[in-house]
Structure formats: structure tokens, C-alpha cells
Amino acid sequence: MQVYSPSVPAGGSPAAEAGAPRIRKLAVAASLGSAIEHYDFFIYAFTAPIVFDRFFFPKMDTVASMLAVYTTFAVGFVARPLGGMVFGHYGDILGRRAMLMVTFILMGITSCLIGGLPSYDTAGLWAPIGLVALRFLQGFAFGGEYMNAVALTLENAPSAKRGFFASWINASGPVGVITASGLIALCGVIFSQQDFAAWAWRIPFLLSFVLVLLGTYIRYQVDESILFKAAYAAETRSKSPILLAIKSWKKSILFGCLVNMVHSSFLYICAVFVLGYAVKTLGMAQSNITFGVMIANILEMCMVPLIAYFSDRIGRRPLLIAGVLMAAIWFPFFLQIVELKDPLLLAGALIVSVGVVHAFMFAPEAAFTAELFPTEVRVSGSSLGKQFGVILGGGLAPLIATALIGWTASLSSVAVYFEGLALLAFIGLLFAPEHAKRALF
């Protein structure tokens, strides 16, 4: 393998050495792999609230079974920090590219196996135990995926376009969500609700096998990060990057955690919790919500690179702060629209929530989180901030929101919960550093 000279400037323009075609190819490859992994993850998110309560937890009442479903959903998020630490550690030692191959294959295999699980009626307790175990492995792989992909792209990008190219990873997420929600909606049209609940829900999971083959080929074509190669050649890598990040970069981890906590909680309440609430409690059709989510993600896919483009010019923090303020103002109105039970209004509200408001937080997030750390601990440190933020935000949000509804019987309590998260993130961003105009180090 070719090793680049350590004289490559740590914050210069690596793309000058790599060439524009190379960075575009690398960004596309990393983004397509990320899209497929988002597909795997969100197939579970969209299926679980409407099927898994009776398929895997039939002995519980409605509220208890939904809490059990969201607990298994949260398990995947609990595993994400562990995956981020393990694959972040080895990503900083062995390279970003190798870890991306491992996480992708593991993610696809676990999704296929979820699609083949027996029901509780067939296997008893082994069915939910198998679901929890596979969900843990799915989250473990997903946790190791994201920041390795971001670091690989960011470290090869031109300095003036770091935010733009890093945002391709986030923009590809909606592609996976679009595919997942579109396929779920299509299944809802082709199959009856009874057939979907009985067996047709397995189809999107089993299709992961085909996507794994495609993604493995794509990931195999990319090369290692230029900055990592330089650090490898200069032997400046830490033997324990995860411990070094915890010891020396605590504030950076906290800032990354707060930003990811607020954007993920907003997304998963709007897209996942509302799906279960609208179908199970309000009696709305599943296809109405998944269609709205699909359109919203199409818009976000376009908005993310555009917003990230401006983050390279005016900075990450101003756009992140604007997104948090927009989310805090919009969220109570969104919940009121949900209560109206109007399919068109709800679809429009989802488009605004995910396609616009979430995009303002999501677009600068990738570069913002990764730029908080130096090359030697970039994946380890940013993975800690990213994954702990996502578990405290998105991973727990549907579970906490469901518990609050069961306790208060009002969506107002969910609004108060989110406003608290938004306030914490806003305060954190006021003190966070801005690295958009600074050289990578």
C-alpha cells in the first residue's frame, strides 16, 4: 500500500495531492455505504412500532408491549457507543477504511437474521432474546460506521470544502431512510395489514443481503485517508486513542454529545415515535406517515449539502444554533398538528420537521463533530461524542416519549422533554469552538 509522506500538511488541502476525482469517488463510496447502513437501521425503526409489539411481545398490554418494542429499539443505541469506541479505537490505529468494511458486513448480516427470526408463538422467549441480541449487534456495527466514514472523507477533502464533502455522509442517510420508508409504504399497499404483520415485514430485512454484496464491492474500491497515512508514516499514532481522547478532549466530547443529542431526539420523536403513536393511538394509516417521512427525507437529502456548503463560509456554529432555535420553536406546533389526525397536515408537518428544521442541525454536524479532534484521536473522540449524544437523544427519545404519554396522557409532556434537550444544546453551542476556517490538526 502506498504511504504518503508525513510532510503532507495537516491542515492544508489534501485533495491537492489526491485530486478532485479521487475525493469525489471516495465521498460517493463512503456515502453509498452509509446509505445502505441507514436503510438497515431504519427498516427496523419503521417496522418495530407497528409489528413487533404483537410478534415478539404478545403477552403484554398495548402500552407495555410498545415500551418493550422501544426498549429493543434503544438497545441498538446502547450498543452504538461501544461500537464507536471499539471501531473508533482501531480506526485510529489500523485505518478508517478497514473498519468500514467490517462494520458494513456485520450490519447487513444482522439485518438479514432479524428478517428470519421466529415469532414468540413459535419460539417462546428465544424470539425476543434473539431480537435483542441482533439489535445489539446492529447498533454495535452502526456505531463504528459513522465517524470512520466522516473522518475518511473529511481528511481527504479540500480545506475550504470540508463541511460540504463531510455532509455527503449525512445526506446519504436520507437516501437509506427514503428507501426504507418507501419499501415499507409499498409493502403496505401491496399486502394487507394482516399479511404484513404476519410475514411480509420480513422482505425489507432479507433484501439487506443484496445490499451487502453491493456495498462491500463499493467500499473495497476506496483508499485510506491521506492524513492517517501521514500519521502512520510518522508513527505519531497513539497506542490508546480512546483513553487519550477521554483524558485530553473532554470538552470536545461534551460539545459533540450535546449537538448530536438534540438533532437525533428531534428526528426520532418526529419520525419514529409519531409513527407508533399515530398508528396505535390515533388509528391513522401507516402509509400516511411513512409517505410523509419519505418525502421529508428527499427534501433533507437536497438541503443537507446546500446548508453544509454555507457552513464552510459562515461557520458550523451559526447554522447549528439556528437549527436548535428553529426546532425549539417548531416542535410544540408539530405535536399539535399530530393531534389533529389529518394525513395531509401531518405529512406536511413531517416535511417541515425533517426536511428543513432537522437539516439545519444535521448538515453541519458531521464536520463540526470531527473537527473538534486531532487526527490521532479523531475517530475515537468524535465517536464518543456522536454515539453518546445519539443514545441520550434519539435512542431514548421514543421510549421516554411513550412513557410520558402513558404517565400524563398528553403530548405536552413530550414537548417539555424536548425543550429541555434543546436548551442544553443551545448553551453548549454558545461555548463550543468554531473550526470551519481552521486547519485540521
ROTI-339968 format. One record per residue (C-alpha): y negated, z negated, x negated; residue in one letter. Coordinates in steps of 0.2 Angstrom, whole numbers, padded with zeros to 4 digits, always signed. Example, Ala and Ser with C-alpha at 12.3 -4.5 7.8 and 13.67 -1.06 7.14 Angstrom:
2
+0022-0039-0062a/+0005-0036-0068s/
END
This chain:
441
+0000+0000+0000m/-0017+0004-0007q/-0028-0011-0011v/-0046-0009-0010y/-0057-0016-0024s/-0065-0033-0022p/-0081-0025-0026s/-0082-0019-0008v/-0097-0028-0001p/-0093-0042+0010a/-0106-0038+0022g/-0110-0021+0019g/-0104-0006+0028s/-0085-0004+0026p/-0085+0011+0036a/-0094+0020+0022a/-0078+0018+0012e/-0067+0020+0027a/-0076+0035+0035g/-0081+0036+0053a/-0065+0045+0059p/-0054+0030+0052r/-0064+0017+0061i/-0063+0026+0077r/-0044+0029+0075k/-0042+0010+0071l/-0053+0004+0085a/-0044+0015+0098v/-0027+0009+0092a/-0032-0009+0092a/-0039-0006+0109s/-0024+0003+0117l/-0013-0011+0111g/-0024-0024+0118s/-0025-0014+0135a/-0006-0014+0136i/-0005-0033+0132e/-0018-0036+0146h/-0008-0026+0158y/+0007-0038+0154d/-0003-0053+0156f/-0012-0048+0172f/+0004-0042+0181i/+0009-0060+0181y/-0008-0066+0186a/-0009-0054+0201f/+0009-0056+0206t/+0011-0075+0204a/-0001-0081+0218p/+0007-0070+0232i/+0025-0070+0227v/+0031-0084+0215f/+0027-0099+0226d/+0042-0095+0238r/+0053-0085+0225f/+0053-0099+0212f/+0047-0115+0221f/+0054-0113+0239p/+0057-0132+0242k/+0038-0136+0241m/+0025-0136+0255d/+0011-0122+0253t/-0002-0132+0243v/+0012-0140+0232a/+0020-0123+0229s/+0003-0114+0224m/-0001-0129+0212l/+0016-0126+0204a/+0013-0107+0203v/-0004-0110+0195y/+0004-0123+0183t/+0015-0109+0177t/+0000-0098+0175f/-0008-0112+0165a/+0007-0114+0154v/+0003-0097+0147g/-0014-0103+0142f/-0007-0119+0135v/+0003-0108+0123a/-0012-0097+0118r/-0020-0110+0106p/-0003-0112+0097l/-0001-0093+0096g/-0018-0092+0090g/-0015-0105+0076m/+0002-0098+0071v/-0003-0079+0071f/-0021-0083+0065g/-0014-0093+0050h/-0003-0078+0045y/-0016-0065+0049g/-0027-0073+0036d/-0013-0074+0024i/-0002-0059+0027l/-0014-0047+0036g/-0021-0043+0053r/-0010-0028+0056r/+0007-0036+0053a/+0003-0049+0066m/-0002-0036+0079l/+0015-0028+0078m/+0024-0044+0080v/+0013-0051+0095t/+0014-0034+0104f/+0033-0033+0104i/+0035-0051+0109l/+0023-0049+0123m/+0032-0034+0130g/+0049-0041+0129i/+0044-0057+0138t/+0036-0047+0152s/+0052-0037+0154c/+0063-0053+0155l/+0051-0060+0168i/+0054-0045+0179g/+0073-0048+0178g/+0073-0067+0182l/+0084-0073+0197p/+0076-0082+0211s/+0078-0101+0215y/+0090-0097+0228d/+0101-0088+0216t/+0100-0099+0200a/+0093-0115+0206g/+0082-0125+0194l/+0086-0112+0180w/+0075-0099+0188a/+0058-0109+0187p/+0064-0116+0170i/+0066-0098+0164g/+0049-0093+0171l/+0040-0107+0162v/+0049-0103+0145a/+0045-0085+0146l/+0027-0088+0152r/+0025-0099+0137f/+0031-0085+0125l/+0020-0073+0134q/+0005-0084+0131g/+0010-0088+0113f/+0010-0069+0109a/-0006-0066+0118f/-0015-0080+0109g/-0011-0072+0092g/-0016-0055+0098e/-0034-0055+0102y/-0043-0061+0086m/-0032-0052+0074n/-0037-0036+0084a/-0055-0041+0084v/-0055-0045+0065a/-0046-0029+0060l/-0059-0019+0070t/-0075-0029+0065l/-0071-0030+0046e/-0069-0011+0046n/-0085-0007+0056a/-0102-0002+0050p/-0113-0017+0049s/-0126-0010+0062a/-0112-0006+0075k/-0100-0022+0073r/-0104-0028+0091g/-0101-0010+0098f/-0084-0007+0089f/-0078-0025+0092a/-0082-0023+0110s/-0069-0010+0112w/-0056-0023+0111i/-0064-0032+0126n/-0067-0015+0135a/-0049-0011+0134s/-0044-0027+0143g/-0051-0020+0159p/-0040-0005+0157v/-0025-0016+0157g/-0032-0025+0172v/-0035-0009+0181i/-0018-0003+0178t/-0010-0019+0183a/-0021-0021+0199s/-0019-0003+0203g/+0000-0003+0202l/+0001-0019+0212i/-0010-0011+0225a/+0001+0004+0225l/+0016-0006+0227c/+0008-0015+0242g/+0005+0002+0250v/+0022+0009+0247i/+0033-0006+0250f/+0032-0018+0265s/+0026-0036+0261q/+0044-0042+0263q/+0051-0029+0251d/+0038-0033+0238f/+0041-0051+0239a/+0060-0049+0239a/+0062-0036+0224w/+0048-0023+0222a/+0037-0036+0212w/+0049-0033+0198r/+0044-0015+0195i/+0027-0018+0186p/+0036-0031+0174f/+0050-0019+0170l/+0038-0005+0166l/+0032-0015+0151s/+0047-0008+0141f/+0040+0009+0141v/+0023+0002+0137l/+0030-0007+0122v/+0038+0009+0115l/+0021+0017+0116l/+0011+0003+0109g/+0022+0000+0095t/+0020+0018+0089y/+0001+0017+0091i/+0000+0000+0081r/+0011+0007+0067y/-0002+0021+0064q/-0016+0009+0059v/-0020+0002+0041d/-0026-0015+0036e/-0043-0022+0036s/-0054-0017+0021i/-0062-0035+0019l/-0045-0043+0020f/-0038-0031+0006k/-0053-0035-0004a/-0050-0054-0002a/-0031-0051-0006y/-0035-0042-0022a/-0047-0055-0027a/-0035-0069-0022e/-0048-0078-0013t/-0037-0082+0002r/-0034-0100+0007s/-0016-0106+0007k/-0020-0116+0023s/-0034-0106+0033p/-0031-0116+0049i/-0034-0133+0040l/-0049-0126+0031l/-0057-0119+0047a/-0054-0136+0056i/-0062-0146+0041k/-0076-0135+0037s/-0081-0125+0053w/-0080-0137+0067k/-0097-0132+0074k/-0092-0114+0074s/-0075-0118+0083i/-0085-0128+0096l/-0098-0113+0099f/-0083-0101+0101g/-0074-0113+0113c/-0089-0115+0125l/-0093-0096+0126v/-0075-0092+0130n/-0073-0107+0142m/-0087-0101+0153v/-0083-0082+0154h/-0065-0085+0156s/-0067-0098+0170s/-0079-0087+0179f/-0066-0072+0178l/-0051-0081+0183y/-0059-0090+0198i/-0066-0074+0204c/-0051-0063+0201a/-0035-0074+0202v/-0040-0090+0212f/-0049-0080+0225v/-0033-0068+0226l/-0022-0083+0231g/-0035-0091+0242y/-0039-0075+0252a/-0021-0070+0255v/-0013-0088+0258k/-0028-0097+0266t/-0039-0084+0274l/-0025-0072+0279g/-0033-0057+0271m/-0023-0042+0265a/-0018-0042+0246q/-0023-0024+0244s/-0041-0028+0249n/-0043-0040+0234i/-0033-0030+0221t/-0043-0014+0225f/-0059-0023+0223g/-0053-0030+0206v/-0048-0013+0201m/-0065-0005+0204i/-0074-0020+0196a/-0064-0018+0180n/-0068+0001+0180i/-0086-0004+0180l/-0084-0018+0167e/-0074-0006+0156m/-0090+0005+0155c/-0103-0009+0155m/-0095-0019+0140v/-0098-0006+0126p/-0115-0002+0133l/-0120-0021+0133i/-0112-0023+0116a/-0122-0008+0109y/-0138-0018+0114f/-0131-0034+0106s/-0132-0025+0089d/-0150-0023+0091r/-0156-0038+0100i/-0143-0051+0096g/-0127-0058+0104r/-0135-0075+0110r/-0149-0067+0121p/-0136-0057+0131l/-0124-0072+0132l/-0137-0083+0138i/-0142-0071+0151a/-0124-0069+0157g/-0122-0088+0158v/-0138-0089+0169l/-0133-0075+0180m/-0115-0082+0183a/-0123-0099+0187a/-0135-0092+0200i/-0122-0079+0207w/-0107-0090+0209f/-0111-0100+0224p/-0116-0084+0234f/-0100-0076+0229f/-0090-0091+0236l/-0100-0089+0252q/-0095-0071+0253i/-0077-0075+0251v/-0078-0087+0266e/-0084-0073+0277l/-0067-0064+0276k/-0075-0047+0276d/-0064-0035+0265p/-0079-0023+0261l/-0091-0038+0257l/-0078-0046+0246l/-0074-0030+0237a/-0092-0028+0233g/-0094-0046+0228a/-0080-0044+0216l/-0088-0028+0208i/-0104-0038+0205v/-0095-0053+0198s/-0083-0044+0186v/-0091-0028+0183g/-0109-0034+0180v/-0110-0053+0178v/-0094-0056+0168h/-0098-0040+0157a/-0114-0048+0151f/-0104-0063+0144m/-0089-0053+0139f/-0097-0039+0129a/-0105-0049+0115p/-0091-0062+0115e/-0079-0053+0103a/-0092-0050+0089a/-0100-0067+0092f/-0084-0077+0090t/-0078-0068+0075a/-0094-0068+0066e/-0095-0087+0066l/-0082-0087+0052f/-0080-0080+0034p/-0066-0068+0030t/-0054-0081+0023e/-0053-0090+0039v/-0059-0078+0052r/-0044-0076+0062v/-0038-0094+0061s/-0055-0101+0066g/-0060-0089+0079s/-0043-0090+0087s/-0046-0109+0089l/-0062-0107+0097g/-0056-0092+0108k/-0040-0099+0114q/-0045-0117+0117f/-0060-0110+0126g/-0049-0099+0137v/-0037-0113+0141i/-0050-0126+0145l/-0059-0112+0156g/-0048-0098+0163g/-0031-0107+0160g/-0035-0122+0170l/-0048-0114+0182a/-0036-0108+0196p/-0026-0125+0195l/-0042-0136+0196i/-0050-0125+0210a/-0034-0126+0220t/-0033-0145+0218a/-0051-0147+0223l/-0048-0136+0238i/-0033-0147+0243g/-0044-0163+0240w/-0061-0158+0248t/-0056-0143+0259a/-0072-0135+0253s/-0076-0121+0241l/-0092-0131+0237s/-0082-0142+0225s/-0076-0127+0216v/-0095-0121+0214a/-0099-0138+0207v/-0085-0137+0194y/-0090-0120+0188f/-0109-0125+0187e/-0104-0139+0175g/-0095-0127+0164l/-0110-0115+0164a/-0122-0130+0159l/-0111-0134+0144l/-0110-0116+0138a/-0129-0114+0140f/-0133-0130+0130i/-0120-0124+0116g/-0129-0107+0115l/-0146-0114+0113l/-0139-0122+0096f/-0127-0108+0091a/-0132-0097+0076p/-0135-0078+0078e/-0126-0067+0066h/-0129-0050+0073a/-0141-0045+0059k/-0132-0054+0045r/-0119-0048+0033a/-0101-0053+0035l/-0096-0066+0023f/
END
